[in-house]
């Protein structure tokens, strides 16, 4: 079991547990430098990130804002900025949390794009939905919402000359818990390789409110199951996923679920088929 865990962790470049506070701070600094290098090397000035109300986008947003603030101070170029984007589908169930995340990040600029009208308009034009069960339509439209959010972010990035930040990390990557060409698409992924508890630790480093740090993770894409916890979809807890990626003992059931899901979702982590 441990050999399999090690191989998957290596494939995902999962980062080892933070040994102490100094190690955590060094990792935060490394990732902020990574964000800065991506932006400077691109020749662009703006970072764009959708803020959902969960700890992942909160943490990525905090690092992004810190990165551009330091760039302004170091270079004297005030054009560097971070745009936090709210992307509700109508009225978001946890709107208060999303607003609290944006307020805590205190970004250089805030924008809101309601994706509801666009998703509904597209749905009305798709004849393939005819005769399909409500559950099937709901699931497919959940992925459409994620893709529409990324379309909005890239539209803003295109208009402002910027890069789009993604929030994928190792604990989601191993479960394939992202929408292909949706939230799985981005220009840079500063949380890559971290497990969920490490993301939370970084949020705490920035002194984020504990209720946001420990908020139950949810993609909240399905109208028929609003606020459905990620762990209910996974069939395992994030604590078990983190332990798996760090080579720690997990139950046989958790091991099998994670391995089967990893294999099933491999296509999401690969480039498109080509001859």
Secondary structure, 3 states (H helix, E strand, C coil): CHHHHHHHHHHCCCCCCCCCHHHHHHHHHHHHHHHHHHHHHHCCCEEEEECCCCHHHHHHHHHHHHHHHHHHHHHCCCCCEEEEEECCCCCCCCHHHHHHHHHHHCCCEEEECCCHHHHHHHHHHCHHHCCCCHHHHHHHHHHHHHHHHHHHHHHHHHHHCEEEECCCCHHHHCCCCCCCCCCCCCCECCCCCCCHHHHHHHHHHCCCCHHHHCCCCECCCCHHHCCCEHHHHHCCCHHHHHHHHCCCCCCHHHHHHHHHHHHHCHHHHCCCCCC
